Structures are given as C-alpha cells and as structure tokens.
C-alpha cells in the first residue's frame, strides 16, 4: 500500500482463473507451485501470459512446466 500498488492474493483456484482472465499488459502474476506442475496454477499462468501479463514463478523444482511459461 505504501508503494501505491494494487496487490491481491487469491487462494481459491476458481478466483485465480478469473484474475488470470482479467490480467493484462500492466499486470504481474506471481505463480507459486511446490512441484511447478500443478495443473491449475500452470493453466492460470498460461492464461495470464496469453493476455500480456508478466508471469513470475516460484517453485522448488529448477525445471518444470511453470518455468517454461514464466518470464522470471
């Protein structure tokens, strides 16, 4: 809030999908998945990226499906 940025975290997968669908070129999506292979997380990251959002991923695996999608 001090930076003047609007940030929201969604734990519900259905709400994450809605957020990914509305993400655009000015948005950043931070996708967190222990395995990097969680279908819902990967699909939502892919959806957000297809809309122009920057995708950052955090995973315990060095190489995984989410790292193939993520920009960072």
N, C-alpha and C positions, 0 to 999 in steps of 0.2 A: 504494500500500500504506500509506503514511503517513496517508492520509485515512481508511483503513478501508473503502475502496470496493472492490468486486469488479469488475474490468475485464478484458475478454478481447477480443482481436482475431482474427478469422478471415479468412484469405486464400482459403481453399477455398470456392467458391460453394455446394457441397452442404452444407458445415458451416454456412455463413451462413444457409441456408434453415432448417436445424434450429434454430439460435439464434433466428431470427426467429419461428419457430413457438412457441417457449417464452417469448419476451419478453412481458412483461405491464405492468400499470399502474405498477409501481415501477421499470421499466427505461427506459433511454435507448439508442436505436440511433443510431450515428453513421455515416451512409451517405456514402461517398466515391466520386465518379464524375467523371472528367475532362469528359465530354460532358454528364453529367446525364441521359443517355438509355440507359445500359447496362441491358438488359432484366433481367438477374438482380438487379442492385442495386435497381432500381425495384420489381421484384416483391417482393423481400425486405423492402424498406422498407414497402411497402403491407401485407404480411402482418403485420409487427410492429405497425404502426399499428392494424390491424384488431383486434389483441389488446390494445390500450390503451397500447402503449409510446409514449413521446415520440420523435419522429424529428428528428434534426439532420442537415442535408445540407451537403456541401462539393463545389462544382463550379466549373469555370471559366466556365460559362455563367450569365448572370443569370436567364434564364427557360428552364426545361426540365421534363421530366416529374417529375424528383425534387423540384424546388421546389414543385410542385403538391401533393405528398404531405407534405413536411416541415413540421414545426411551427416550426422555426427554420432 
